[in-house]
Amino acid sequence: MLQAYLPLLILLVLAVIIGLFVVLLGEWFGPKRPTARKSAPYESGMVPYGPGTRRISVRYYLVAVLFILFDIETVFFLLWAVVLRNLGVLGLIEMVVFISTLIVGFVYAWKKGALEWE
C-alpha cells in the first residue's frame, strides 16, 4: 500500500537535497564583501531614517489576515457561479448559508473594531 507513495517520497527527498545543495553552493562560492553601505536598509532610493526594524501594530497583521480570509472566500463565489445550474436549489441554499456565515464573521470583526485603522 505504501509503495504508491514511494515516487512522491523520492521526489521530496530529491527536492530537499537539490535545494540545500544550491543554497550551500551559493554560500560557499558566493562573494562575501560586506560593507556598511550594503548592510544599510534600502527604502526605494530614499535616505533611510530611523531603525530598519520598527514595531508594527498587531492590527496591521489582523487586517492583513482578514483581507486574505475574505479574499480567498470570494474564489468560492466564482466557482459557485460557474456550476450554479448543476447545483440547483440545494446549491443556492448552501451558498446562502455560506454567505450568511461570512456576513456574521464580517459584522463581528467590524463590531470588535478589527477593521479600524489608527
N, CA, C and O atoms as CSV, one atom per row, in Angstrom:
chain,resi,resn,atom,element,x,y,z
A,1,MET,N,N,0.815,-1.193,0.000
A,1,MET,CA,C,0.000,0.000,0.000
A,1,MET,C,C,0.858,1.257,0.000
A,1,MET,O,O,0.532,2.228,-0.682
A,2,LEU,N,N,1.938,1.249,0.748
A,2,LEU,CA,C,2.801,2.420,0.805
A,2,LEU,C,C,3.696,2.548,-0.421
A,2,LEU,O,O,4.350,3.576,-0.597
A,3,GLN,N,N,3.738,1.526,-1.270
A,3,GLN,CA,C,4.561,1.601,-2.473
A,3,GLN,C,C,4.070,2.679,-3.427
A,3,GLN,O,O,4.853,3.187,-4.230
A,4,ALA,N,N,2.819,3.031,-3.361
A,4,ALA,CA,C,2.277,4.077,-4.221
A,4,ALA,C,C,2.869,5.437,-3.876
A,4,ALA,O,O,2.920,6.329,-4.723
A,5,TYR,N,N,3.316,5.596,-2.632
A,5,TYR,CA,C,3.879,6.867,-2.197
A,5,TYR,C,C,5.394,6.948,-2.391
A,5,TYR,O,O,5.984,7.999,-2.143
A,6,LEU,N,N,6.022,5.885,-2.818
A,6,LEU,CA,C,7.475,5.862,-2.989
A,6,LEU,C,C,7.963,6.907,-3.991
A,6,LEU,O,O,8.933,7.599,-3.682
A,7,PRO,N,N,7.356,7.070,-5.169
A,7,PRO,CA,C,7.821,8.122,-6.078
A,7,PRO,C,C,7.692,9.520,-5.480
A,7,PRO,O,O,8.538,10.382,-5.715
A,8,LEU,N,N,6.636,9.740,-4.711
A,8,LEU,CA,C,6.455,11.033,-4.063
A,8,LEU,C,C,7.544,11.277,-3.025
A,8,LEU,O,O,8.074,12.384,-2.926
A,9,LEU,N,N,7.873,10.260,-2.263
A,9,LEU,CA,C,8.934,10.377,-1.268
A,9,LEU,C,C,10.283,10.633,-1.932
A,9,LEU,O,O,11.061,11.458,-1.454
A,10,ILE,N,N,10.565,9.936,-3.026
A,10,ILE,CA,C,11.822,10.152,-3.754
A,10,ILE,C,C,11.886,11.574,-4.284
A,10,ILE,O,O,12.929,12.221,-4.197
A,11,LEU,N,N,10.787,12.067,-4.832
A,11,LEU,CA,C,10.747,13.433,-5.353
A,11,LEU,C,C,10.965,14.448,-4.239
A,11,LEU,O,O,11.686,15.428,-4.426
A,12,LEU,N,N,10.353,14.224,-3.092
A,12,LEU,CA,C,10.521,15.121,-1.953
A,12,LEU,C,C,11.964,15.143,-1.470
A,12,LEU,O,O,12.518,16.211,-1.207
A,13,VAL,N,N,12.573,13.972,-1.353
A,13,VAL,CA,C,13.968,13.891,-0.906
A,13,VAL,C,C,14.890,14.574,-1.918
A,13,VAL,O,O,15.792,15.314,-1.528
A,14,LEU,N,N,14.673,14.336,-3.196
A,14,LEU,CA,C,15.491,14.985,-4.222
A,14,LEU,C,C,15.332,16.496,-4.197
A,14,LEU,O,O,16.313,17.222,-4.353
A,15,ALA,N,N,14.116,16.977,-4.005
A,15,ALA,CA,C,13.882,18.423,-3.953
A,15,ALA,C,C,14.609,19.048,-2.772
A,15,ALA,O,O,15.191,20.124,-2.903
A,16,VAL,N,N,14.581,18.386,-1.622
A,16,VAL,CA,C,15.270,18.920,-0.441
A,16,VAL,C,C,16.780,18.904,-0.659
A,16,VAL,O,O,17.461,19.877,-0.334
A,17,ILE,N,N,17.301,17.831,-1.195
A,17,ILE,CA,C,18.747,17.734,-1.436
A,17,ILE,C,C,19.203,18.787,-2.429
A,17,ILE,O,O,20.204,19.464,-2.195
A,18,ILE,N,N,18.481,18.935,-3.538
A,18,ILE,CA,C,18.878,19.938,-4.543
A,18,ILE,C,C,18.751,21.347,-3.968
A,18,ILE,O,O,19.618,22.188,-4.204
A,19,GLY,N,N,17.693,21.612,-3.224
A,19,GLY,CA,C,17.534,22.926,-2.608
A,19,GLY,C,C,18.662,23.253,-1.647
A,19,GLY,O,O,19.220,24.350,-1.694
A,20,LEU,N,N,19.002,22.316,-0.778
A,20,LEU,CA,C,20.115,22.534,0.151
A,20,LEU,C,C,21.435,22.688,-0.593
A,20,LEU,O,O,22.263,23.519,-0.221
A,21,PHE,N,N,21.636,21.894,-1.640
A,21,PHE,CA,C,22.862,21.977,-2.416
A,21,PHE,C,C,23.027,23.348,-3.061
A,21,PHE,O,O,24.117,23.921,-3.035
A,22,VAL,N,N,21.959,23.874,-3.637
A,22,VAL,CA,C,22.030,25.184,-4.291
A,22,VAL,C,C,22.302,26.289,-3.267
A,22,VAL,O,O,23.101,27.189,-3.524
A,23,VAL,N,N,21.648,26.224,-2.119
A,23,VAL,CA,C,21.866,27.246,-1.088
A,23,VAL,C,C,23.295,27.173,-0.561
A,23,VAL,O,O,23.958,28.200,-0.416
A,24,LEU,N,N,23.769,25.971,-0.277
A,24,LEU,CA,C,25.138,25.830,0.224
A,24,LEU,C,C,26.172,26.207,-0.832
A,24,LEU,O,O,27.220,26.759,-0.500
A,25,LEU,N,N,25.891,25.917,-2.082
A,25,LEU,CA,C,26.806,26.296,-3.164
A,25,LEU,C,C,26.956,27.810,-3.226
A,25,LEU,O,O,28.070,28.314,-3.369
A,26,GLY,N,N,25.872,28.527,-3.123
A,26,GLY,CA,C,25.936,29.986,-3.111
A,26,GLY,C,C,26.642,30.513,-1.878
A,26,GLY,O,O,27.358,31.512,-1.946
A,27,GLU,N,N,26.446,29.852,-0.764
A,27,GLU,CA,C,27.105,30.279,0.480
A,27,GLU,C,C,28.615,30.042,0.415
A,27,GLU,O,O,29.396,30.874,0.875
A,28,TRP,N,N,29.021,28.917,-0.152
A,28,TRP,CA,C,30.447,28.593,-0.214
A,28,TRP,C,C,31.190,29.429,-1.247
A,28,TRP,O,O,32.284,29.922,-0.973
A,29,PHE,N,N,30.605,29.593,-2.434
A,29,PHE,CA,C,31.338,30.225,-3.525
A,29,PHE,C,C,30.887,31.644,-3.845
A,29,PHE,O,O,31.470,32.284,-4.720
A,30,GLY,N,N,29.876,32.150,-3.167
A,30,GLY,CA,C,29.380,33.489,-3.436
A,30,GLY,C,C,30.317,34.555,-2.888
A,30,GLY,O,O,31.104,34.282,-1.981
A,31,PRO,N,N,30.242,35.777,-3.434
A,31,PRO,CA,C,31.110,36.860,-2.942
A,31,PRO,C,C,30.708,37.265,-1.532
A,31,PRO,O,O,29.526,37.318,-1.190
A,32,LYS,N,N,31.724,37.548,-0.725
A,32,LYS,CA,C,31.491,37.964,0.657
A,32,LYS,C,C,32.334,39.199,0.945
A,32,LYS,O,O,33.427,39.108,1.504
A,33,ARG,N,N,31.816,40.333,0.562
A,33,ARG,CA,C,32.490,41.595,0.863
A,33,ARG,C,C,31.490,42.549,1.505
A,33,ARG,O,O,31.053,43.501,0.858
A,34,PRO,N,N,31.117,42.317,2.763
A,34,PRO,CA,C,30.118,43.191,3.382
A,34,PRO,C,C,30.697,44.578,3.670
A,34,PRO,O,O,31.842,44.722,4.099
A,35,THR,N,N,29.880,45.575,3.424
A,35,THR,CA,C,30.244,46.958,3.749
A,35,THR,C,C,29.074,47.568,4.506
A,35,THR,O,O,27.979,47.009,4.554
A,36,ALA,N,N,29.338,48.738,5.100
A,36,ALA,CA,C,28.266,49.418,5.833
A,36,ALA,C,C,27.153,49.845,4.886
A,36,ALA,O,O,25.977,49.833,5.253
A,37,ARG,N,N,27.524,50.218,3.680
A,37,ARG,CA,C,26.528,50.651,2.695
A,37,ARG,C,C,25.626,49.481,2.273
A,37,ARG,O,O,24.417,49.652,2.114
A,38,LYS,N,N,26.215,48.304,2.094
A,38,LYS,CA,C,25.421,47.137,1.709
A,38,LYS,C,C,24.517,46.673,2.848
A,38,LYS,O,O,23.449,46.113,2.598
A,39,SER,N,N,24.922,46.894,4.073
A,39,SER,CA,C,24.131,46.454,5.224
A,39,SER,C,C,23.044,47.446,5.608
A,39,SER,O,O,22.203,47.142,6.454
A,40,ALA,N,N,23.048,48.636,4.995
A,40,ALA,CA,C,22.047,49.651,5.328
A,40,ALA,C,C,20.692,49.253,4.746
A,40,ALA,O,O,20.632,48.638,3.681
A,41,PRO,N,N,19.612,49.595,5.434
A,41,PRO,CA,C,18.283,49.276,4.891
A,41,PRO,C,C,18.006,50.084,3.632
A,41,PRO,O,O,18.404,51.244,3.528
A,42,TYR,N,N,17.329,49.471,2.692
A,42,TYR,CA,C,17.012,50.123,1.423
A,42,TYR,C,C,15.557,50.557,1.430
A,42,TYR,O,O,14.661,49.745,1.662
A,43,GLU,N,N,15.324,51.834,1.178
A,43,GLU,CA,C,13.963,52.357,1.189
A,43,GLU,C,C,13.672,53.077,-0.116
A,43,GLU,O,O,13.482,54.294,-0.122
A,44,SER,N,N,13.635,52.359,-1.200
A,44,SER,CA,C,13.252,52.876,-2.512
A,44,SER,C,C,14.102,54.063,-2.954
A,44,SER,O,O,13.579,55.007,-3.547
A,45,GLY,N,N,15.363,54.030,-2.683
A,45,GLY,CA,C,16.263,55.085,-3.129
A,45,GLY,C,C,16.278,56.309,-2.244
A,45,GLY,O,O,17.046,57.238,-2.492
A,46,MET,N,N,15.446,56.332,-1.216
A,46,MET,CA,C,15.424,57.481,-0.307
A,46,MET,C,C,16.396,57.237,0.837
A,46,MET,O,O,16.741,56.098,1.151
A,47,VAL,N,N,16.821,58.313,1.442
A,47,VAL,CA,C,17.719,58.189,2.588
A,47,VAL,C,C,16.925,57.578,3.739
A,47,VAL,O,O,15.903,58.133,4.142
A,48,PRO,N,N,17.382,56.435,4.278
A,48,PRO,CA,C,16.625,55.802,5.363
A,48,PRO,C,C,16.705,56.617,6.647
A,48,PRO,O,O,17.727,57.232,6.952
A,49,TYR,N,N,15.621,56.607,7.378
A,49,TYR,CA,C,15.605,57.282,8.665
A,49,TYR,C,C,15.082,56.308,9.704
A,49,TYR,O,O,14.196,55.502,9.419
A,50,GLY,N,N,15.616,56.382,10.878
A,50,GLY,CA,C,15.187,55.500,11.952
A,50,GLY,C,C,15.760,54.103,11.783
A,50,GLY,O,O,16.464,53.823,10.813
A,51,PRO,N,N,15.459,53.238,12.722
A,51,PRO,CA,C,15.973,51.869,12.633
A,51,PRO,C,C,15.261,51.089,11.523
A,51,PRO,O,O,14.137,51.414,11.141
A,52,GLY,N,N,15.919,50.079,11.026
A,52,GLY,CA,C,15.337,49.258,9.978
A,52,GLY,C,C,14.232,48.349,10.487
A,52,GLY,O,O,13.383,47.903,9.715
A,53,THR,N,N,14.240,48.079,11.768
A,53,THR,CA,C,13.196,47.233,12.353
A,53,THR,C,C,12.355,48.087,13.293
A,53,THR,O,O,12.779,48.428,14.397
A,54,ARG,N,N,11.157,48.425,12.834
A,54,ARG,CA,C,10.241,49.216,13.645
A,54,ARG,C,C,9.115,48.329,14.136
A,54,ARG,O,O,8.758,47.339,13.497
A,55,ARG,N,N,8.565,48.697,15.270
A,55,ARG,CA,C,7.436,47.936,15.808
A,55,ARG,C,C,6.200,48.251,14.988
A,55,ARG,O,O,5.901,49.412,14.708
A,56,ILE,N,N,5.490,47.206,14.610
A,56,ILE,CA,C,4.265,47.359,13.849
A,56,ILE,C,C,3.121,46.862,14.711
A,56,ILE,O,O,3.231,45.846,15.399
A,57,SER,N,N,2.037,47.587,14.660
A,57,SER,CA,C,0.874,47.225,15.467
A,57,SER,C,C,0.323,45.865,15.044
A,57,SER,O,O,0.411,45.476,13.880
A,58,VAL,N,N,-0.239,45.164,16.002
A,58,VAL,CA,C,-0.846,43.870,15.733
A,58,VAL,C,C,-2.055,44.040,14.818
A,58,VAL,O,O,-2.420,43.114,14.093
A,59,ARG,N,N,-2.667,45.201,14.848
A,59,ARG,CA,C,-3.826,45.465,13.987
A,59,ARG,C,C,-3.465,45.355,12.508
A,59,ARG,O,O,-4.291,44.955,11.688
A,60,TYR,N,N,-2.246,45.706,12.182
A,60,TYR,CA,C,-1.800,45.583,10.792
A,60,TYR,C,C,-1.904,44.129,10.338
A,60,TYR,O,O,-2.435,43.847,9.263
A,61,TYR,N,N,-1.406,43.224,11.143
A,61,TYR,CA,C,-1.458,41.807,10.805
A,61,TYR,C,C,-2.896,41.283,10.825
A,61,TYR,O,O,-3.267,40.447,10.002
A,62,LEU,N,N,-3.690,41.771,11.754
A,62,LEU,CA,C,-5.082,41.352,11.840
A,62,LEU,C,C,-5.852,41.745,10.585
A,62,LEU,O,O,-6.605,40.940,10.036
A,63,VAL,N,N,-5.664,42.984,10.132
A,63,VAL,CA,C,-6.325,43.435,8.910
A,63,VAL,C,C,-5.833,42.624,7.718
A,63,VAL,O,O,-6.623,42.273,6.841
A,64,ALA,N,N,-4.537,42.323,7.676
A,64,ALA,CA,C,-3.984,41.538,6.568
A,64,ALA,C,C,-4.577,40.132,6.545
A,64,ALA,O,O,-4.933,39.630,5.479
A,65,VAL,N,N,-4.687,39.503,7.688
A,65,VAL,CA,C,-5.245,38.155,7.755
A,65,VAL,C,C,-6.729,38.168,7.379
A,65,VAL,O,O,-7.200,37.286,6.661
A,66,LEU,N,N,-7.449,39.159,7.861
A,66,LEU,CA,C,-8.864,39.259,7.498
A,66,LEU,C,C,-9.036,39.504,6.003
A,66,LEU,O,O,-9.941,38.945,5.383
A,67,PHE,N,N,-8.179,40.332,5.424
A,67,PHE,CA,C,-8.243,40.573,3.980
A,67,PHE,C,C,-8.013,39.285,3.207
A,67,PHE,O,O,-8.755,38.975,2.275
A,68,ILE,N,N,-6.994,38.541,3.589
A,68,ILE,CA,C,-6.701,37.285,2.889
A,68,ILE,C,C,-7.860,36.305,3.069
A,68,ILE,O,O,-8.249,35.622,2.122
A,69,LEU,N,N,-8.405,36.236,4.268
A,69,LEU,CA,C,-9.521,35.323,4.532
A,69,LEU,C,C,-10.713,35.642,3.638
A,69,LEU,O,O,-11.245,34.755,2.971
A,70,PHE,N,N,-11.134,36.909,3.623
A,70,PHE,CA,C,-12.305,37.267,2.828
A,70,PHE,C,C,-11.988,37.263,1.337
A,70,PHE,O,O,-12.883,37.048,0.520
A,71,ASP,N,N,-10.752,37.494,0.975
A,71,ASP,CA,C,-10.360,37.447,-0.432
A,71,ASP,C,C,-10.415,36.018,-0.962
A,71,ASP,O,O,-10.875,35.786,-2.080
A,72,ILE,N,N,-9.957,35.080,-0.178
A,72,ILE,CA,C,-10.000,33.678,-0.594
A,72,ILE,C,C,-11.444,33.190,-0.664
A,72,ILE,O,O,-11.786,32.378,-1.523
A,73,GLU,N,N,-12.276,33.677,0.224
A,73,GLU,CA,C,-13.683,33.256,0.202
A,73,GLU,C,C,-14.360,33.696,-1.085
A,73,GLU,O,O,-15.290,33.027,-1.537
A,74,THR,N,N,-13.931,34.789,-1.688
A,74,THR,CA,C,-14.565,35.233,-2.935
A,74,THR,C,C,-14.279,34.264,-4.084
A,74,THR,O,O,-15.025,34.238,-5.064
A,75,VAL,N,N,-13.219,33.472,-3.980
A,75,VAL,CA,C,-12.952,32.468,-5.011
A,75,VAL,C,C,-14.094,31.454,-5.058
A,75,VAL,O,O,-14.452,30.970,-6.132
A,76,PHE,N,N,-14.661,31.136,-3.907
A,76,PHE,CA,C,-15.774,30.200,-3.873
A,76,PHE,C,C,-16.993,30.752,-4.599
A,76,PHE,O,O,-17.781,29.993,-5.163
A,77,PHE,N,N,-17.149,32.078,-4.585
A,77,PHE,CA,C,-18.272,32.676,-5.316
A,77,PHE,C,C,-18.146,32.418,-6.810
A,77,PHE,O,O,-19.136,32.115,-7.474
A,78,LEU,N,N,-16.942,32.536,-7.337
A,78,LEU,CA,C,-16.728,32.307,-8.765
A,78,LEU,C,C,-17.010,30.846,-9.126
A,78,LEU,O,O,-17.698,30.559,-10.106
A,79,LEU,N,N,-16.473,29.939,-8.327
A,79,LEU,CA,C,-16.703,28.518,-8.591
A,79,LEU,C,C,-18.184,28.176,-8.488
A,79,LEU,O,O,-18.703,27.397,-9.288
A,80,TRP,N,N,-18.851,28.748,-7.520
A,80,TRP,CA,C,-20.276,28.507,-7.344
A,80,TRP,C,C,-21.055,29.035,-8.543
A,80,TRP,O,O,-21.977,28.376,-9.023
A,81,ALA,N,N,-20.691,30.216,-9.028
A,81,ALA,CA,C,-21.393,30.809,-10.163
A,81,ALA,C,C,-21.221,29.969,-11.423
A,81,ALA,O,O,-22.121,29.908,-12.261
A,82,VAL,N,N,-20.066,29.323,-11.557
A,82,VAL,CA,C,-19.828,28.509,-12.748
A,82,VAL,C,C,-20.723,27.273,-12.765
A,82,VAL,O,O,-21.222,26.888,-13.822
A,83,VAL,N,N,-20.930,26.656,-11.623
A,83,VAL,CA,C,-21.695,25.404,-11.575
A,83,VAL,C,C,-23.083,25.578,-10.972
A,83,VAL,O,O,-23.685,24.604,-10.520
A,84,LEU,N,N,-23.592,26.792,-10.960
A,84,LEU,CA,C,-24.873,27.065,-10.299
A,84,LEU,C,C,-26.022,26.271,-10.914
A,84,LEU,O,O,-26.862,25.744,-10.185
A,85,ARG,N,N,-26.073,26.176,-12.235
A,85,ARG,CA,C,-27.178,25.460,-12.878
A,85,ARG,C,C,-27.175,23.969,-12.518
A,85,ARG,O,O,-28.233,23.351,-12.400
A,86,ASN,N,N,-25.994,23.409,-12.347
A,86,ASN,CA,C,-25.905,21.983,-11.995
A,86,ASN,C,C,-26.287,21.726,-10.540
A,86,ASN,O,O,-26.754,20.639,-10.202
A,87,LEU,N,N,-26.091,22.712,-9.688
A,87,LEU,CA,C,-26.358,22.522,-8.257
A,87,LEU,C,C,-27.840,22.623,-7.931
A,87,LEU,O,O,-28.319,21.932,-7.032
A,88,GLY,N,N,-28.564,23.458,-8.634
A,88,GLY,CA,C,-29.986,23.607,-8.387
A,88,GLY,C,C,-30.283,24.389,-7.123
A,88,GLY,O,O,-29.473,25.198,-6.669
A,89,VAL,N,N,-31.447,24.137,-6.565
A,89,VAL,CA,C,-31.906,24.879,-5.391
A,89,VAL,C,C,-31.057,24.544,-4.162
A,89,VAL,O,O,-30.790,25.417,-3.336
A,90,LEU,N,N,-30.636,23.292,-4.041
A,90,LEU,CA,C,-29.816,22.899,-2.896
A,90,LEU,C,C,-28.498,23.682,-2.872
A,90,LEU,O,O,-28.045,24.109,-1.810
A,91,GLY,N,N,-27.895,23.864,-4.034
A,91,GLY,CA,C,-26.669,24.654,-4.117
A,91,GLY,C,C,-26.902,26.103,-3.743
A,91,GLY,O,O,-26.051,26.735,-3.117
A,92,LEU,N,N,-28.058,26.631,-4.126
A,92,LEU,CA,C,-28.405,28.012,-3.764
A,92,LEU,C,C,-28.569,28.148,-2.257
A,92,LEU,O,O,-28.092,29.114,-1.661
A,93,ILE,N,N,-29.242,27.185,-1.642
A,93,ILE,CA,C,-29.439,27.226,-0.185
A,93,ILE,C,C,-28.110,27.113,0.540
A,93,ILE,O,O,-27.874,27.830,1.512
A,94,GLU,N,N,-27.238,26.225,0.083
A,94,GLU,CA,C,-25.921,26.088,0.717
A,94,GLU,C,C,-25.115,27.372,0.592
A,94,GLU,O,O,-24.406,27.752,1.524
A,95,MET,N,N,-25.219,28.044,-0.552
A,95,MET,CA,C,-24.474,29.289,-0.720
A,95,MET,C,C,-25.039,30.401,0.156
A,95,MET,O,O,-24.290,31.245,0.649
A,96,VAL,N,N,-26.353,30.406,0.353
A,96,VAL,CA,C,-26.953,31.395,1.263
A,96,VAL,C,C,-26.436,31.171,2.681
A,96,VAL,O,O,-26.140,32.132,3.390
A,97,VAL,N,N,-26.324,29.908,3.099
A,97,VAL,CA,C,-25.769,29.604,4.428
A,97,VAL,C,C,-24.311,30.047,4.503
A,97,VAL,O,O,-23.881,30.611,5.510
A,98,PHE,N,N,-23.551,29.791,3.436
A,98,PHE,CA,C,-22.136,30.185,3.391
A,98,PHE,C,C,-21.995,31.706,3.471
A,98,PHE,O,O,-21.182,32.216,4.242
A,99,ILE,N,N,-22.781,32.424,2.681
A,99,ILE,CA,C,-22.712,33.891,2.689
A,99,ILE,C,C,-23.155,34.429,4.040
A,99,ILE,O,O,-22.582,35.400,4.535
A,100,SER,N,N,-24.161,33.816,4.641
A,100,SER,CA,C,-24.619,34.249,5.969
A,100,SER,C,C,-23.509,34.097,7.000
A,100,SER,O,O,-23.306,34.975,7.839
A,101,THR,N,N,-22.797,32.989,6.935
A,101,THR,CA,C,-21.675,32.780,7.857
A,101,THR,C,C,-20.603,33.838,7.647
A,101,THR,O,O,-20.047,34.362,8.612
A,102,LEU,N,N,-20.312,34.151,6.398
A,102,LEU,CA,C,-19.323,35.195,6.113
A,102,LEU,C,C,-19.775,36.551,6.637
A,102,LEU,O,O,-18.981,37.298,7.209
A,103,ILE,N,N,-21.047,36.867,6.442
A,103,ILE,CA,C,-21.554,38.159,6.893
A,103,ILE,C,C,-21.514,38.246,8.412
A,103,ILE,O,O,-21.164,39.291,8.961
A,104,VAL,N,N,-21.864,37.169,9.092
A,104,VAL,CA,C,-21.801,37.168,10.564
A,104,VAL,C,C,-20.355,37.399,11.026
A,104,VAL,O,O,-20.118,38.181,11.948
A,105,GLY,N,N,-19.387,36.722,10.388
A,105,GLY,CA,C,-17.982,36.927,10.740
A,105,GLY,C,C,-17.511,38.332,10.443
A,105,GLY,O,O,-16.760,38.917,11.224
A,106,PHE,N,N,-17.944,38.879,9.322
A,106,PHE,CA,C,-17.560,40.239,8.955
A,106,PHE,C,C,-18.132,41.259,9.929
A,106,PHE,O,O,-17.428,42.172,10.359
A,107,VAL,N,N,-19.410,41.107,10.282
A,107,VAL,CA,C,-20.040,42.035,11.229
A,107,VAL,C,C,-19.380,41.915,12.600
A,107,VAL,O,O,-19.179,42.921,13.280
A,108,TYR,N,N,-19.044,40.704,13.009
A,108,TYR,CA,C,-18.365,40.516,14.298
A,108,TYR,C,C,-17.014,41.235,14.309
A,108,TYR,O,O,-16.680,41.934,15.266
A,109,ALA,N,N,-16.240,41.051,13.229
A,109,ALA,CA,C,-14.935,41.723,13.154
A,109,ALA,C,C,-15.108,43.238,13.118
A,109,ALA,O,O,-14.305,43.967,13.699
A,110,TRP,N,N,-16.129,43.706,12.454
A,110,TRP,CA,C,-16.388,45.137,12.350
A,110,TRP,C,C,-16.762,45.703,13.715
A,110,TRP,O,O,-16.250,46.748,14.117
A,111,LYS,N,N,-17.658,45.013,14.431
A,111,LYS,CA,C,-18.097,45.492,15.749
A,111,LYS,C,C,-16.963,45.463,16.775
A,111,LYS,O,O,-16.913,46.303,17.674
A,112,LYS,N,N,-16.057,44.499,16.639
A,112,LYS,CA,C,-14.917,44.420,17.552
A,112,LYS,C,C,-13.853,45.468,17.242
A,112,LYS,O,O,-12.913,45.648,18.016
A,113,GLY,N,N,-13.999,46.158,16.114
A,113,GLY,CA,C,-13.035,47.192,15.747
A,113,GLY,C,C,-11.799,46.658,15.036
A,113,GLY,O,O,-10.775,47.338,14.966
A,114,ALA,N,N,-11.896,45.442,14.510
A,114,ALA,CA,C,-10.742,44.841,13.859
A,114,ALA,C,C,-10.406,45.524,12.543
A,114,ALA,O,O,-9.278,45.413,12.063
A,115,LEU,N,N,-11.356,46.222,11.957
A,115,LEU,CA,C,-11.124,46.868,10.676
A,115,LEU,C,C,-10.767,48.347,10.808
A,115,LEU,O,O,-10.563,49.026,9.802
A,116,GLU,N,N,-10.691,48.844,12.026
A,116,GLU,CA,C,-10.337,50.250,12.256
A,116,GLU,C,C,-8.838,50.428,12.098
A,116,GLU,O,O,-8.048,49.651,12.633
A,117,TRP,N,N,-8.459,51.448,11.368
A,117,TRP,CA,C,-7.038,51.731,11.151
A,117,TRP,C,C,-6.686,52.998,11.903
A,117,TRP,O,O,-7.239,54.067,11.642
A,118,GLU,N,N,-5.754,52.867,12.844
A,118,GLU,CA,C,-5.381,54.034,13.673
A,118,GLU,C,C,-3.969,54.450,13.432
A,118,GLU,O,O,-3.495,55.408,14.042
